Amino acid sequence: MKKLSLWLNIVLIIAVGGIYFLHFSGNNTSKVEVNEDGAEVEINRDYAIAYVNIDTLIRNYDLFIDKSDELTQKRNESEAELQIQSKKFENEVRDFQDKVNKGLITRTKAQMLQQELAQKEQQLYATRDNLAMQLSEEEQVMYRQVLNEVMSYLEEYNVEYNYKYIFSNSFGGQLLFTDKSLNVTSDVLIGLNVKYEKIKE
């Protein structure tokens, strides 16, 4: 009985050693890949999880860059138009004050003009607030569009790698520590930009 127990223990130790050896040698599918900057990154494909640094991904995604440029141009044009309206209003106020100081208009006319200027000022404030709200909404829509493209691409990307989870990591986010070999940001970014380039063409 003792011999049987001894042999079972020996077989068990050999089996555990074999599993340990197979797990930690030769089967590692870590792969050195080149990112957009030409730097080498090691991605470990052995696990069913990966993550992307969403800040880096979005900031370097060509779709986001193009849409940001469009939004910046629109903001600049709107601010320039608002600036022209503000200057015009300031000139009207200056002209009104000049006429009042020189006694060139009656008190009744001055009250009328003052009410008109007050209304114009309110309209100017309303225009500015509406513009800010519209640009903020467009910015949110832009982010949602970009995130939608990223999530859509990750489904295509995952057909090859079959991850169970791909997490989003950002500074100050919920993932406080990540193994850098599970970072697929560069890989995903290259694929996203290649896909976007084809759509643009």
C-alpha positions as CSV (number, residue, x, y, z in Angstrom):
1,M,0.0,0.0,0.0
2,K,2.8,2.4,0.9
3,K,4.6,1.5,-2.4
4,L,1.4,2.3,-4.4
5,S,1.1,5.7,-2.6
6,L,4.8,6.4,-3.3
7,W,4.4,5.6,-7.0
8,L,1.2,7.7,-7.2
9,N,3.1,10.7,-5.7
10,I,6.0,10.3,-8.1
11,V,3.6,10.2,-11.1
12,L,1.8,13.2,-9.7
13,I,5.0,15.2,-9.3
14,I,6.1,14.3,-12.9
15,A,2.7,15.3,-14.3
16,V,2.8,18.7,-12.4
17,G,6.4,19.2,-13.6
18,G,5.4,18.5,-17.2
19,I,2.4,20.9,-17.0
20,Y,4.6,23.5,-15.5
21,F,7.2,23.0,-18.2
22,L,4.7,23.2,-21.0
23,H,3.0,26.3,-19.6
24,F,6.2,28.3,-19.1
25,S,8.3,27.2,-22.0
26,G,7.9,27.4,-25.7
27,N,4.1,28.1,-25.8
28,N,4.4,31.8,-25.1
29,T,3.0,33.7,-28.0
30,S,4.5,37.0,-27.1
31,K,5.2,38.8,-30.2
32,V,7.4,41.8,-30.9
33,E,5.6,44.3,-33.1
34,V,6.4,47.7,-34.4
35,N,4.2,50.7,-33.5
36,E,3.5,53.8,-35.6
37,D,6.6,55.5,-34.3
38,G,8.8,52.6,-35.4
39,A,9.4,51.5,-31.8
40,E,9.2,47.9,-31.0
41,V,6.5,46.8,-28.5
42,E,6.0,43.3,-27.1
43,I,2.4,42.1,-27.0
44,N,1.6,38.9,-25.1
45,R,-1.2,37.1,-26.9
46,D,-1.4,34.2,-24.3
47,Y,-4.2,35.9,-22.3
48,A,-7.8,36.4,-23.1
49,I,-7.6,40.1,-22.0
50,A,-5.9,43.2,-23.4
51,Y,-6.2,46.9,-23.0
52,V,-5.9,50.1,-25.0
53,N,-4.8,53.5,-23.7
54,I,-7.9,55.3,-24.9
55,D,-6.3,58.8,-24.5
56,T,-3.4,57.9,-26.7
57,L,-5.6,56.0,-29.1
58,I,-8.1,58.8,-29.7
59,R,-5.4,61.6,-29.7
60,N,-3.5,59.8,-32.5
61,Y,-6.5,58.5,-34.5
62,D,-6.6,60.3,-37.9
63,L,-10.4,60.5,-37.8
64,F,-10.3,62.3,-34.5
65,I,-7.6,64.7,-35.7
66,D,-9.6,65.6,-38.9
67,K,-12.8,66.1,-37.0
68,S,-11.0,68.2,-34.3
69,D,-9.6,70.4,-37.1
70,E,-13.0,70.8,-38.6
71,L,-14.5,71.7,-35.2
72,T,-11.6,74.2,-34.4
73,Q,-12.1,75.9,-37.8
74,K,-15.9,76.2,-37.1
75,R,-15.2,77.5,-33.6
76,N,-12.7,80.1,-35.0
77,E,-15.2,81.2,-37.7
78,S,-18.0,81.5,-35.2
79,E,-15.9,83.5,-32.7
80,A,-14.7,85.8,-35.5
81,E,-18.4,86.4,-36.5
82,L,-19.3,87.1,-32.8
83,Q,-16.3,89.4,-32.5
84,I,-17.6,91.4,-35.5
85,Q,-21.1,91.7,-33.9
86,S,-19.6,92.7,-30.6
87,K,-17.5,95.5,-32.2
88,K,-20.5,96.7,-34.1
89,F,-22.5,96.8,-30.8
90,E,-19.6,98.7,-29.0
91,N,-19.6,101.3,-31.8
92,E,-23.3,101.8,-31.5
93,V,-23.0,102.2,-27.7
94,R,-20.1,104.7,-28.2
95,D,-22.1,106.6,-30.8
96,F,-25.2,106.7,-28.5
97,Q,-23.1,108.0,-25.5
98,D,-21.5,110.6,-27.8
99,K,-24.9,111.9,-28.9
100,V,-26.3,112.0,-25.4
101,N,-23.2,113.8,-24.1
102,K,-23.4,116.4,-26.9
103,G,-27.2,116.8,-26.4
104,L,-27.9,115.8,-30.0
105,I,-30.9,113.7,-29.2
106,T,-34.0,114.3,-27.1
107,R,-34.5,112.4,-23.8
108,T,-37.4,110.4,-25.3
109,K,-35.2,109.4,-28.3
110,A,-32.3,108.5,-25.9
111,Q,-34.6,106.2,-23.8
112,M,-35.8,104.5,-27.0
113,L,-32.2,104.0,-28.2
114,Q,-31.2,102.8,-24.8
115,Q,-33.9,100.1,-24.9
116,E,-32.9,99.1,-28.4
117,L,-29.2,98.8,-27.3
118,A,-30.3,96.7,-24.2
119,Q,-32.2,94.3,-26.5
120,K,-29.2,94.1,-28.9
121,E,-26.9,93.3,-25.9
122,Q,-29.3,90.5,-24.7
123,Q,-29.4,89.1,-28.3
124,L,-25.6,89.2,-28.4
125,Y,-25.4,87.3,-25.1
126,A,-28.0,84.8,-26.3
127,T,-26.1,84.3,-29.6
128,R,-22.8,83.7,-27.7
129,D,-24.5,81.2,-25.3
130,N,-26.2,79.3,-28.1
131,L,-23.0,79.1,-30.0
132,A,-21.1,77.7,-27.0
133,M,-23.9,75.2,-26.4
134,Q,-23.9,74.1,-30.1
135,L,-20.1,73.7,-30.2
136,S,-20.2,71.7,-27.0
137,E,-22.9,69.4,-28.4
138,E,-20.9,69.0,-31.6
139,E,-17.8,68.1,-29.6
140,Q,-19.7,65.4,-27.7
141,V,-21.2,64.0,-30.9
142,M,-17.6,64.0,-32.4
143,Y,-16.3,62.0,-29.4
144,R,-19.2,59.5,-29.6
145,Q,-18.6,59.1,-33.4
146,V,-14.9,58.4,-32.8
147,L,-15.6,56.0,-29.9
148,N,-18.2,54.2,-32.1
149,E,-15.6,53.7,-34.8
150,V,-13.0,52.5,-32.3
151,M,-15.5,50.0,-30.8
152,S,-16.6,48.8,-34.3
153,Y,-13.0,48.3,-35.3
154,L,-12.2,46.3,-32.1
155,E,-14.9,43.8,-33.1
156,E,-13.0,43.3,-36.4
157,Y,-9.7,43.2,-34.6
158,N,-10.9,40.6,-32.2
159,V,-11.8,38.2,-34.9
160,E,-8.1,37.4,-35.3
161,Y,-7.1,37.5,-31.6
162,N,-10.3,36.3,-29.8
163,Y,-10.0,38.3,-26.6
164,K,-12.7,37.9,-24.0
165,Y,-12.1,41.5,-22.8
166,I,-10.4,44.6,-24.2
167,F,-10.3,47.2,-21.5
168,S,-10.0,50.9,-21.8
169,N,-7.2,52.5,-19.8
170,S,-6.8,56.2,-19.2
171,F,-4.9,58.3,-16.7
172,G,-6.8,58.5,-13.4
173,G,-9.2,55.8,-14.7
174,Q,-10.3,52.6,-12.9
175,L,-7.4,50.4,-14.1
176,L,-4.7,51.4,-11.7
177,F,-2.1,48.8,-12.8
178,T,-1.7,47.1,-16.1
179,D,0.9,44.7,-17.5
180,K,2.4,46.6,-20.5
181,S,2.7,43.4,-22.5
182,L,-1.2,43.3,-22.7
183,N,-1.2,46.8,-24.2
184,V,-2.5,46.6,-27.8
185,T,-2.9,50.4,-28.3
186,S,-0.3,50.7,-31.1
187,D,-1.5,47.6,-32.9
188,V,-5.1,48.9,-32.8
189,L,-4.1,52.4,-33.8
190,I,-2.3,51.2,-36.9
191,G,-5.3,49.2,-37.9
192,L,-7.7,52.1,-37.3
193,N,-5.7,54.6,-39.3
194,V,-5.3,52.1,-42.2
195,K,-9.0,51.5,-42.3
196,Y,-9.8,55.3,-42.1
197,E,-7.3,56.0,-44.9
198,K,-9.1,53.5,-47.1
199,I,-12.5,55.1,-46.3
200,K,-11.1,58.6,-47.1
201,E,-9.8,57.5,-50.5
